[in-house]
């Protein structure tokens, strides 16, 4: 029986009891402004529970605000008394107020405050009604689609006319724009403040559209965001909710000329350049009072104001994912990237990637206001790592040398046209970059590959790093502001793209470039230049080809100065919040410096402070202790504001069999410590465990190893000893591929093999060897016959010899409280291990009718503290077996019963 006053949750079908509990807890967290940690296993309808619970609260919240506004606007006595009482309390608590004030003055001030309050309410109600009427008109306007198509045809004709009317001379000028490469006159902070004081620099704030109460939903990947939007489309809220999906330019651009540029950085640069060209194309005054038309520059045909407004309305009028939005944008010849950003203020639900909302600069640039809004972070099991990764930065010696060379050439070429302030800041940037190269043991102006260094790793505080680089006298905050305001990195990228291969950019790099291509095509010049530079700078020392290829790809993908700018921003962090990791390895070119963020809470605290409520959700959130300590308590969140919710699975208890296996068939104890996991006896025993499992488990078996290195070694041993041959007689063997683009192919083959076998013939299915934290340990569903048994070999502890991990542990030990007899650093190691385990074993059991066995092969899993870190729905049914016989008997009985049930 439903409690009086309990919220009602519209749902597309009869929800499970755990979904009802989830929505009730979520509703309460949003209503009371809590920070919630919500765990709901995959297969329990977490997305729909989030959608229906959160949108039910939003519906009720808006209705309460509407009713409250109506009561206040009616002007009844109770309301007036309430306002007066509130004002009197405020006045009496203010030290500056005097009891000697005449009553008529107090009464006048109070009446004025009431009038202002009512006037503000009327304005808000008027705006709200206009928004609702506009949205209703959009949703009910049957002529909208034909209007969009008509506009598309008109734009097509306009583009054709523009192409036919292009002047050949203007084309020539277009390919050689000089003015756009020059940095505009720059004013320092003090000057700009003075100017703004007299010129009203804050007027722009008045033009910003007011944001309605909204929910931000963010997840890790675009596919997860698309899946969430599809769930919204299936929900009862779909017809009435205003949803806006956000994405990067790379994912949302519909201009094929720009999309062909490939890399994220080049697409961003080209897009911003075209927007600038659009604003710059105004007639200019020349001597004699005549007006001269400026040189025609390339502008994007998809950013017309009317088209953007029309597409914005279409976005708000119906729920669409990014693919559907791109299709509509191509029809209407309007830019979805800018249209969605225009749609943010009136939107009720904004769906966006992690980076957009968790990085302050990106959040501000996207126009996302977090003040008094609701933030839902899904798939948040690795939130701390994501925050650290987003705000960390790394540079190689090759990037630094290239950036210094390019900026020096830029400064030399335009010295006579650059203002004194610009030259001063450019000189400071060059000085800092030179210091960074010096820290790696090199000198600018020389081939970084020929400068040999001794392999070493050094960790420094930010201050000590600045002293070592001899740049502690530079105000990096002002330099960072100059980067942002002058857009010097983008100008430099355009300069290199324009002059690469012409000799202009090679006069200081004659030792680095032996053959320069003399062509000067705008979009291909930079790539040819960098490729030539890399081919002539091959290092003399041996290095892993995979790492070198990845480094080259990274350098090709972005302007080096962009990387340097990001590193400068990292150096402005507080000294205690991060560390610098210097790694020299063979030559200056491949040596690197990395800023490691140790305190992710410093970048999460503002979000927690601004948002009305924050929900951190995931399928496997255990263990949650590190979330609370490292991200919440460290960010200043009080314990009373945090709530936790964890629900069981929808499957019946008899559909899951988790086993902790302490010993193998021959009695060998299973403990895969670093010292004994490589012994032949341990590897042989592991092979016997798998052989026995494959004899009784139907369909697919997925075996996870703790690392790629151990996977390689144990498989090589099994191949030599004949274990692989025995395994392949029962199940076809697959291995996790080395390249990400081969994952889908392997999974399809794995699935097809299991379907074909289906219990017939000599093979009973397939066996897949994978790695914890690898390509198949997250985001892959091994449902039904694909994953009847998940085997975890050993415990995947991280490499405690890693300098970064050592520094992180030391930081936590120093700054967080010790509890349970373990230091925070030790707790971090255990939590990282068990989070990885939980993600891997969560690949099985994906829906109510599914069933599987989970075998944890290591006696250390039987420790109470370790068992406590498993998800509740797995831990409650876990059986620990000290010997193999009873465990194997229970496993055989489990699958025999399932087979009987299927036959019935």
DOVEXTI-750454 format. One line per 3 residues: their letters; for each residue x negated, y negated, z of C-alpha. Coordinates in steps of 0.25 Angstrom, whole numbers. Example, Ala and Ser with C-alpha at 12.3 -4.5 7.8 and 13.67 -1.06 7.14 Angstrom:
// DOVEXTI-750454
AS> -49,18,31; -55,4,29
END
This chain:
// DOVEXTI-750454
XXX> 0,0,0; -6,-13,-4; -9,-23,7
XXX> -1,-37,7; -9,-47,0; -19,-37,-6
XXX> -24,-41,-20; -18,-35,-32; -28,-29,-42
XXX> -23,-27,-56; -30,-15,-62; -29,-8,-76
XXX> -26,5,-69; -23,11,-55; -37,8,-48
XXX> -44,18,-40; -43,15,-24; -58,11,-25
XXX> -55,1,-35; -44,-5,-27; -54,-6,-15
XXX> -65,-12,-24; -55,-23,-29; -50,-26,-15
XXX> -65,-27,-10; -69,-36,-22; -56,-45,-20
XXX> -60,-47,-6; -74,-50,-9; -70,-61,-19
XXX> -59,-67,-11; -69,-69,1; -81,-73,-7
XXX> -90,-61,-3; -102,-55,-9; -98,-40,-13
XXX> -106,-28,-16; -97,-18,-23; -100,-4,-27
XXX> -91,4,-36; -96,16,-43; -96,17,-58
XXX> -83,24,-63; -74,17,-52; -70,6,-60
XXX> -79,-5,-54; -77,-15,-66; -62,-15,-65
XXX> -62,-16,-50; -71,-28,-51; -62,-34,-62
XXX> -49,-32,-56; -53,-35,-42; -61,-48,-45
XXX> -50,-53,-55; -39,-50,-45; -46,-59,-35
XXX> -48,-70,-46; -33,-70,-50; -29,-71,-35
XXX> -40,-81,-32; -35,-90,-43; -20,-88,-39
XXX> -23,-92,-25; -31,-105,-29; -19,-108,-38
XXX> -9,-106,-27; -17,-114,-17; -19,-126,-28
XXX> -4,-126,-30; -1,-127,-15; -11,-138,-13
XXX> -5,-146,-25; 9,-145,-20; 4,-154,-8
XXX> 11,-147,3; 9,-152,17; 1,-140,22
XXX> -9,-141,11; -11,-156,14; -13,-153,28
XXX> -23,-142,25; -31,-152,16; -30,-163,27
XXX> -34,-153,38; -46,-148,29; -51,-163,27
XXX> -49,-166,41; -58,-154,45; -69,-159,35
XXX> -68,-173,40; -70,-169,55; -81,-160,52
XXX> -89,-171,44; -99,-178,53; -98,-191,45
XXX> -83,-193,47; -79,-203,58; -67,-201,68
XXX> -66,-216,67; -61,-216,52; -47,-222,51
XXX> -35,-212,49; -31,-219,36; -45,-216,30
XXX> -45,-202,34; -31,-200,28; -35,-207,15
XXX> -48,-198,14; -39,-186,17; -28,-189,7
XXX> -38,-192,-4; -45,-179,-2; -31,-172,-3
XXX> -28,-179,-16; -42,-176,-22; -40,-161,-18
XXX> -26,-160,-24; -31,-168,-37; -43,-158,-38
XXX> -33,-146,-37; -24,-152,-47; -36,-153,-57
XXX> -40,-139,-54; -26,-134,-56; -25,-142,-69
XXX> -38,-136,-75; -34,-122,-70; -20,-123,-78
XXX> -27,-128,-90; -37,-116,-90; -26,-106,-88
XXX> -17,-113,-99; -29,-113,-108; -32,-98,-106
XXX> -18,-94,-107; -17,-102,-121; -30,-94,-125
XXX> -24,-81,-121; -11,-83,-128; -16,-91,-140
XXX> -13,-81,-152; -19,-91,-162; -33,-91,-155
XXX> -39,-80,-163; -35,-86,-176; -40,-99,-172
XXX> -53,-93,-169; -54,-86,-182; -50,-99,-189
XXX> -62,-106,-182; -71,-95,-186; -68,-96,-201
XXX> -70,-111,-200; -83,-110,-193; -87,-100,-204
XXX> -84,-110,-215; -91,-121,-207; -104,-112,-206
XXX> -104,-109,-221; -103,-124,-224; -114,-127,-215
XXX> -123,-117,-221; -120,-122,-235; -123,-136,-232
XXX> -136,-134,-225; -147,-143,-231; -160,-136,-234
XXX> -168,-147,-228; -160,-146,-215; -163,-131,-215
XXX> -178,-134,-217; -177,-144,-205; -169,-134,-197
XXX> -181,-124,-197; -191,-134,-192; -184,-141,-181
XXX> -195,-148,-172; -186,-157,-163; -179,-145,-157
XXX> -193,-140,-152; -196,-152,-144; -193,-152,-129
XXX> -184,-164,-126; -188,-175,-116; -188,-170,-102
XXX> -185,-177,-89; -191,-172,-76; -181,-168,-64
XXX> -182,-182,-58; -180,-190,-71; -168,-182,-74
XXX> -162,-183,-60; -163,-198,-61; -157,-199,-75
XXX> -145,-190,-71; -143,-199,-59; -140,-211,-68
XXX> -135,-203,-80; -125,-194,-74; -132,-181,-77
XXX> -121,-173,-69; -110,-176,-79; -111,-163,-86
XXX> -106,-156,-73; -92,-163,-75; -91,-156,-89
XXX> -93,-142,-84; -79,-134,-84; -74,-129,-70
XXX> -76,-115,-68; -64,-107,-63; -65,-96,-52
XXX> -72,-84,-60; -79,-71,-58; -92,-68,-64
XXX> -95,-54,-67; -109,-50,-71; -116,-37,-74
XXX> -129,-32,-80; -126,-29,-95; -117,-34,-106
XXX> -112,-20,-107; -107,-20,-93; -101,-34,-94
XXX> -94,-29,-107; -89,-17,-99; -84,-26,-88
XXX> -76,-35,-98; -69,-23,-104; -65,-19,-90
XXX> -59,-33,-89; -52,-31,-102; -45,-19,-97
XXX> -41,-25,-83; -27,-32,-81; -35,-45,-80
XXX> -39,-46,-94; -28,-54,-100; -29,-65,-90
XXX> -44,-66,-86; -54,-76,-93; -67,-68,-95
XXX> -80,-73,-101; -92,-64,-104; -105,-71,-104
XXX> -118,-66,-111; -131,-70,-116; -133,-77,-130
XXX> -139,-64,-135; -126,-57,-132; -116,-67,-136
XXX> -122,-75,-148; -114,-73,-161; -124,-81,-170
XXX> -131,-71,-178; -142,-80,-181; -145,-82,-167
XXX> -142,-67,-163; -153,-63,-173; -164,-69,-165
XXX> -163,-57,-155; -170,-61,-142; -162,-68,-131
XXX> -171,-79,-130; -171,-83,-145; -156,-82,-145
XXX> -155,-91,-133; -165,-101,-139; -158,-101,-153
XXX> -144,-103,-147; -148,-115,-138; -156,-121,-149
XXX> -143,-121,-158; -135,-127,-147; -145,-138,-146
XXX> -145,-140,-161; -130,-142,-160; -131,-153,-150
XXX> -143,-159,-157; -136,-161,-171; -131,-175,-169
XXX> -134,-187,-178; -146,-195,-173; -148,-210,-174
XXX> -160,-215,-182; -166,-228,-185; -156,-238,-192
XXX> -144,-233,-184; -142,-221,-194; -138,-207,-189
XXX> -146,-196,-195; -141,-181,-194; -151,-172,-187
XXX> -157,-160,-193; -147,-149,-194; -151,-138,-184
XXX> -145,-124,-182; -133,-124,-173; -124,-112,-169
XXX> -111,-111,-177; -105,-104,-165; -105,-115,-154
XXX> -94,-125,-159; -87,-131,-148; -73,-127,-153
XXX> -77,-113,-156; -83,-111,-142; -71,-116,-135
XXX> -62,-107,-143; -71,-95,-140; -71,-99,-126
XXX> -56,-99,-125; -56,-85,-132; -66,-80,-121
XXX> -57,-85,-110; -44,-80,-117; -48,-65,-117
XXX> -57,-55,-111; -69,-51,-121; -82,-45,-119
XXX> -94,-50,-126; -93,-42,-138; -78,-46,-140
XXX> -82,-60,-138; -94,-60,-148; -84,-54,-158
XXX> -74,-66,-156; -86,-76,-156; -90,-71,-170
XXX> -76,-73,-175; -75,-87,-170; -89,-91,-172
XXX> -91,-96,-158; -102,-93,-148; -98,-84,-137
XXX> -110,-87,-128; -106,-102,-127; -91,-99,-127
XXX> -92,-90,-115; -100,-100,-107; -89,-110,-110
XXX> -79,-100,-105; -85,-98,-91; -79,-109,-83
XXX> -64,-105,-86; -67,-90,-86; -63,-81,-74
XXX> -72,-69,-76; -86,-71,-82; -94,-59,-86
XXX> -109,-61,-87; -122,-54,-86; -131,-54,-73
XXX> -141,-64,-78; -130,-75,-81; -125,-75,-67
XXX> -137,-71,-59; -147,-81,-65; -144,-95,-61
XXX> -150,-102,-73; -142,-92,-83; -129,-94,-74
XXX> -130,-109,-75; -133,-109,-90; -121,-100,-92
XXX> -112,-109,-85; -108,-99,-74; -104,-106,-61
XXX> -105,-96,-49; -99,-106,-39; -87,-100,-32
XXX> -86,-89,-43; -86,-73,-41; -98,-65,-46
XXX> -97,-50,-49; -110,-44,-51; -108,-30,-57
XXX> -118,-18,-58; -126,-25,-47; -134,-14,-42
XXX> -147,-21,-47; -143,-35,-44; -155,-38,-36
XXX> -164,-33,-47; -156,-41,-58; -158,-54,-50
XXX> -173,-51,-48; -174,-48,-63; -167,-60,-68
XXX> -175,-70,-60; -189,-63,-62; -198,-67,-73
XXX> -210,-61,-80; -221,-66,-90; -232,-60,-97
XXX> -245,-66,-100; -242,-66,-115; -229,-73,-113
XXX> -236,-84,-105; -248,-86,-115; -238,-87,-126
XXX> -229,-97,-119; -241,-106,-116; -246,-105,-130
XXX> -232,-109,-136; -230,-120,-126; -244,-126,-128
XXX> -241,-126,-143; -227,-132,-142; -233,-143,-133
XXX> -244,-146,-143; -235,-147,-155; -225,-156,-149
XXX> -234,-164,-139; -231,-177,-146; -216,-175,-146
XXX> -215,-170,-131; -212,-180,-120; -222,-181,-108
XXX> -213,-173,-99; -212,-162,-108; -227,-161,-110
XXX> -229,-161,-95; -220,-150,-93; -225,-142,-105
XXX> -239,-144,-99; -234,-139,-85; -228,-126,-92
XXX> -241,-123,-99; -249,-125,-86; -240,-115,-79
XXX> -240,-105,-90; -256,-106,-90; -256,-103,-75
XXX> -247,-91,-77; -256,-85,-88; -268,-88,-79
XXX> -262,-80,-67; -262,-68,-77; -277,-70,-79
XXX> -276,-76,-93; -277,-90,-100; -268,-96,-110
XXX> -272,-98,-124; -278,-85,-125; -273,-71,-130
XXX> -266,-65,-117; -269,-51,-123; -284,-53,-123
XXX> -285,-58,-109; -287,-46,-100; -282,-45,-86
XXX> -284,-35,-75; -271,-27,-71; -266,-32,-58
XXX> -253,-35,-51; -251,-47,-42; -239,-52,-34
XXX> -238,-67,-30; -228,-76,-23; -223,-87,-32
XXX> -232,-98,-25; -245,-89,-26; -242,-87,-41
XXX> -241,-102,-43; -254,-104,-36; -261,-93,-44
XXX> -256,-99,-57; -260,-113,-52; -246,-118,-56
XXX> -241,-121,-42; -243,-136,-45; -232,-136,-56
XXX> -217,-139,-52; -211,-126,-59; -197,-131,-55
XXX> -199,-143,-64; -205,-135,-75; -194,-125,-75
XXX> -184,-137,-76; -192,-142,-88; -191,-128,-94
XXX> -175,-128,-92; -173,-143,-97; -183,-144,-108
XXX> -180,-130,-114; -195,-129,-118; -195,-114,-119
XXX> -184,-115,-130; -192,-126,-137; -204,-117,-136
XXX> -197,-105,-142; -192,-113,-153; -206,-119,-156
XXX> -212,-105,-156; -201,-100,-165; -203,-111,-175
XXX> -218,-111,-176; -222,-97,-173; -231,-92,-184
XXX> -234,-106,-190; -247,-108,-183; -241,-118,-174
XXX> -240,-108,-162; -252,-101,-165; -263,-111,-164
XXX> -266,-107,-149; -264,-93,-152; -274,-89,-163
XXX> -280,-78,-155; -266,-72,-153; -260,-73,-166
XXX> -268,-68,-178; -258,-68,-189; -246,-78,-188
XXX> -234,-77,-197; -233,-90,-205; -218,-90,-207
XXX> -209,-99,-198; -195,-93,-197; -188,-98,-185
XXX> -182,-86,-179; -193,-76,-182; -206,-85,-179
XXX> -207,-82,-164; -205,-67,-165; -216,-66,-176
XXX> -225,-75,-168; -224,-67,-155; -225,-54,-163
XXX> -238,-59,-170; -243,-64,-156; -240,-51,-150
XXX> -246,-42,-161; -259,-50,-160; -260,-49,-145
XXX> -259,-34,-143; -267,-31,-130; -279,-23,-130
XXX> -275,-16,-117; -265,-4,-117; -251,-7,-112
XXX> -238,1,-112; -232,-2,-126; -218,-2,-120
XXX> -222,-14,-110; -229,-21,-121; -217,-20,-130
XXX> -207,-25,-120; -216,-37,-117; -217,-40,-132
XXX> -202,-39,-133; -200,-48,-121; -210,-59,-127
XXX> -203,-58,-140; -189,-60,-134; -191,-73,-127
XXX> -200,-86,-128; -212,-84,-118; -209,-98,-113
XXX> -195,-93,-109; -201,-82,-101; -211,-93,-94
XXX> -199,-102,-91; -192,-90,-84; -205,-88,-76
XXX> -206,-102,-72; -192,-101,-66; -196,-89,-58
XXX> -208,-97,-52; -198,-107,-46; -193,-96,-37
XXX> -195,-97,-22; -209,-91,-18; -203,-81,-9
XXX> -192,-76,-19; -202,-70,-29; -216,-65,-33
XXX> -225,-66,-45; -230,-52,-50; -243,-54,-59
XXX> -247,-42,-67; -259,-42,-75; -261,-30,-84
XXX> -272,-30,-95; -270,-43,-102; -264,-57,-99
XXX> -253,-54,-110; -247,-42,-103; -249,-47,-89
XXX> -237,-53,-82; -231,-61,-71; -218,-59,-65
XXX> -209,-66,-55; -202,-56,-46; -190,-61,-39
XXX> -190,-55,-25; -177,-62,-20; -165,-61,-30
XXX> -156,-67,-19; -162,-80,-22; -155,-80,-36
XXX> -143,-73,-31; -140,-82,-19; -134,-94,-27
XXX> -124,-84,-34; -120,-79,-21; -118,-93,-15
XXX> -110,-99,-27; -101,-87,-30; -88,-85,-22
XXX> -91,-70,-22; -101,-61,-28; -98,-46,-31
XXX> -110,-37,-33; -104,-24,-39; -110,-11,-45
XXX> -107,4,-46; -119,8,-37; -123,-3,-27
XXX> -129,5,-17; -138,2,-9; -132,-12,-7
XXX> -142,-16,5; -151,-23,-5; -140,-31,-11
XXX> -136,-37,2; -150,-39,7; -158,-44,-5
XXX> -147,-51,-13; -136,-56,-3; -142,-58,11
XXX> -154,-64,5; -146,-73,-3; -139,-78,10
XXX> -126,-70,9; -120,-67,22; -117,-53,26
XXX> -102,-57,28; -101,-61,13; -105,-47,8
XXX> -96,-36,6; -99,-22,1; -89,-12,-7
XXX> -92,2,-11; -82,11,-17; -83,26,-20
XXX> -81,33,-33; -68,36,-40; -72,51,-42
XXX> -68,62,-32; -79,66,-22; -80,80,-29
XXX> -85,74,-42; -98,70,-37; -110,78,-31
XXX> -122,70,-26; -133,79,-21; -146,75,-14
XXX> -156,86,-18; -167,88,-8; -174,100,-14
XXX> -175,108,-27; -172,122,-31; -185,127,-26
XXX> -184,120,-13; -194,109,-17; -190,96,-10
XXX> -186,85,-19; -192,72,-15; -197,64,-27
XXX> -207,55,-20; -218,48,-28; -228,58,-23
XXX> -221,71,-26; -212,69,-37; -223,72,-48
XXX> -226,85,-42; -224,97,-52; -216,104,-41
XXX> -206,92,-39; -204,91,-54; -202,106,-56
XXX> -191,105,-44; -184,94,-51; -184,101,-64
XXX> -177,113,-56; -167,104,-50; -163,99,-64
XXX> -163,113,-70; -153,118,-59; -144,105,-61
XXX> -144,107,-76; -139,122,-74; -126,117,-67
XXX> -123,103,-71; -115,102,-84; -116,90,-94
XXX> -126,79,-91; -137,78,-80; -144,65,-79
XXX> -157,65,-71; -164,52,-66; -179,51,-63
XXX> -184,40,-54; -193,34,-65; -197,35,-80
XXX> -211,40,-76; -206,51,-67; -196,55,-78
XXX> -207,56,-88; -216,64,-78; -206,74,-74
XXX> -201,77,-88; -215,79,-93; -217,89,-82
XXX> -204,96,-84; -207,97,-99; -220,104,-96
XXX> -214,113,-86; -202,118,-94; -192,111,-85
XXX> -186,103,-96; -185,115,-105; -176,122,-94
XXX> -168,109,-92; -166,108,-107; -160,122,-108
XXX> -148,117,-100; -147,102,-104; -152,94,-115
XXX> -162,84,-110; -162,69,-112; -171,58,-107
XXX> -169,43,-104; -174,36,-116; -186,26,-115
XXX> -178,15,-124; -165,9,-119; -159,10,-134
XXX> -160,25,-133; -152,27,-121; -139,27,-128
XXX> -144,38,-138; -149,47,-127; -136,45,-119
XXX> -128,49,-132; -136,61,-134; -135,65,-119
XXX> -120,63,-120; -118,71,-133; -127,83,-128
XXX> -118,84,-115; -105,83,-124; -110,94,-133
XXX> -115,104,-123; -102,103,-114; -106,116,-107
XXX> -108,124,-119; -121,130,-124; -134,131,-117
XXX> -134,116,-113; -125,111,-102; -128,96,-105
XXX> -139,86,-105; -150,81,-95; -154,67,-95
XXX> -167,62,-89; -166,47,-84; -173,37,-75
XXX> -168,30,-63; -167,15,-67; -168,19,-82
XXX> -159,17,-94; -149,27,-89; -148,25,-74
XXX> -139,13,-76; -127,10,-85; -126,24,-91
XXX> -114,32,-88; -116,47,-86; -102,51,-84
XXX> -95,64,-85; -104,75,-92; -115,65,-95
XXX> -119,65,-80; -114,77,-72; -127,76,-64
XXX> -136,65,-60; -150,69,-55; -159,59,-48
XXX> -173,64,-47; -180,57,-35; -178,43,-30
XXX> -181,31,-39; -189,22,-30; -195,10,-37
XXX> -210,9,-38; -214,3,-25; -228,0,-31
XXX> -222,-11,-40; -227,-25,-36; -213,-31,-38
XXX> -206,-20,-29; -217,-22,-18; -215,-37,-18
XXX> -200,-35,-18; -201,-26,-6; -210,-35,2
XXX> -201,-47,-1; -189,-39,5; -197,-34,17
XXX> -200,-48,20; -187,-55,18; -176,-45,21
XXX> -173,-38,34; -177,-24,37; -166,-14,40
XXX> -164,1,42; -179,3,45; -182,0,30
XXX> -189,-13,25; -181,-20,14; -192,-16,4
XXX> -190,-2,7; -175,-3,6; -177,-10,-8
XXX> -185,2,-13; -174,12,-8; -162,3,-13
XXX> -169,2,-27; -170,17,-28; -156,20,-24
XXX> -150,10,-32; -157,16,-44; -152,30,-40
XXX> -138,25,-38; -138,19,-52; -143,32,-58
XXX> -133,42,-51; -122,32,-54; -123,36,-69
XXX> -113,48,-66; -99,48,-61; -93,37,-70
XXX> -78,40,-68; -67,47,-59; -68,60,-66
XXX> -83,61,-67; -92,70,-59; -107,72,-57
XXX> -118,77,-48; -129,68,-43; -142,75,-38
XXX> -152,66,-30; -165,74,-31; -173,69,-19
XXX> -172,72,-5; -174,57,-1; -159,55,-6
XXX> -155,62,6; -160,51,16; -148,44,22
XXX> -153,31,18; -154,35,4; -141,42,3
XXX> -134,29,9; -139,21,-4; -131,30,-13
XXX> -117,25,-17; -106,29,-7; -99,37,-17
XXX> -111,46,-20; -117,46,-6; -104,51,0
XXX> -104,64,-8; -119,66,-8; -125,80,-3
XXX> -139,82,1; -145,96,-1; -159,100,5
XXX> -159,112,-4; -156,114,-19; -147,126,-18
XXX> -135,120,-11; -136,108,-20; -136,116,-33
XXX> -124,124,-28; -116,112,-25; -119,106,-38
XXX> -115,119,-46; -102,119,-38; -99,105,-41
XXX> -100,107,-56; -93,120,-56; -81,114,-49
XXX> -81,103,-59; -81,113,-71; -69,120,-64
XXX> -61,107,-63; -64,104,-78; -59,118,-82
X> -46,116,-74
END
